[in-house]
Amino acid sequence: MPLTKAEIINLLQNETEQNQLFKKADEIRHQYVGDEVHLRGLIEFSNICRNNCLYCGIRCGNNKVCRYRMSEEELIETARRAVALGFKTIVMQSGEDMYYTKDRLCRIIKAIKKFDVAVTLSIGERSYEEYKAFREAGADRYLMRIETTDKELYHKLDPNMSWQHRYECLLTIKELGYELGSGIMVGLPEQSIESIADDLLFLRDLGVNMAGIGPFIPHPETPLAKEKGGSLNLALRTMAVMRLLMPDINIPATTAMESLHPEGRIMALKAGANVVMPNVTEGEYRKLYELYPNKICVNDTPAHCRSCIGMKIQMIGRQIGTGYGGYKKAS
Ligand code: SAH
């Protein structure tokens, strides 16, 4: 649906009529991607990161974090168990941990692909050769949020990182034939509504196959501890407008939304979202991958999370997707 920047800004600002926006996004979701909700099993395999993003709880400068990384065997075993629970996509997410070299990751990807699942990587910025090798090893999709398209803000929040480089990585990933997922945080300090409108237009122009939108939640052990953080409603409106702009893409109900409200993901599923990414990380690691505080389900098991979200989805009259749940272009 074509929308001008001014129209997007109006929709993002209009809190009083947001229910109409949610309803419209829900209709478009139903019409273009149907009633199936695709589940992705999310494995948080390392919280070691070379970057120092001001918003992120696992930034390298946070020395209060107890760091972990799964071994190759542990990671593959976690994936095997998630597949046994019925997941058809495994998402491998971590900080930018260079212990996982190209060869190591390729071995892991090949092993997980043998379980007959789609594999998504979410491991940040790598070289062209690495992205190419991961793709050849069988990785199907890649998730990397641009976080914000306000370059000045980006450079304040992600010191030593380059917005242009991140953007070029996204172009490379797309060119290599991955399904591309990107997205933003909403409610970053100094982020304006106009800038969020620019972000949405950026994601549309980039032609993403998936767009993840979540509220920024201040972490107490970061320089942004005292900031206000994003509101659930603004995050939901941003997500709903994304659905209007790109009717046929995959849009997750993000974990950060549920961290602000116990029904956050269900609210999102009723306002344009069609994907949920339950955490399938096991044991202590779940707590230690603390991007932001009050992360949900840190004491639960993967099996519990799978059945809990399954019930919630059924209660709103939707079905769990039975296929890989990849992007399908609307005809
Ligand atoms: N290293 C990978 C994965 C990053 S963690 C990469 O660079 O892509 C996944 C996402 O969590 C980030 O892209 C960011 O959008 C989100 N995130 C990090 N800190 C957050 C916070 N404090 N509140 C909300 N979301 C956060």
Residues whose N, C-alpha, C, O or C-beta is under 5 A from the ligand:
A	BS01	SAH	Y55 C56 G57 S94 G95 E96 S122 I123 G124 L143 M144 R145 M185 P215 F216 I217 P218 H219 A256 L291 Y292
